[in-house]
Amino acid sequence: MWSVWRPAHESAPDVVVYRADTIDVTPTRPEHVLLVAEVVSPGSETTDRIVKVDQYAKAGIGFYWRIEQAAAGVPLVYTYVLDPATKYYRDGDVFTGVLKAAAPFPVEIDLGQL
């Protein structure tokens, strides 16, 4: 399903959150996706911080979250919101400890438990 809008040579996101009303719709399209998230690991830094963020923005994915391991051991979550006019992401909030977001859906995550 994912390859409908993602070239086959690209890897899939670590996390994809689909719109509930499109979960059974085939083929999956970018407009069915609320949020993609990538977990940065050694060797994926450039891809997750530069390449994928550009690809997701151009595909029209409204929200992108990047999760990085902080020196203290608790993850940092960088959030980005798509500007539909420019097809570039604007910086959102940065979370450590507890992620509490209202968009694209209300969520609260204790990052220390991950």
Secondary structure by P-SEA (a helix, b strand, c coil): ccccccccccccccccccccccccccccccccccbbbbbbccccccccccaaaaaaaaacccbbbbbbbccccbbbbbbbbbcccccccccccccccbbbbccccccccccccc
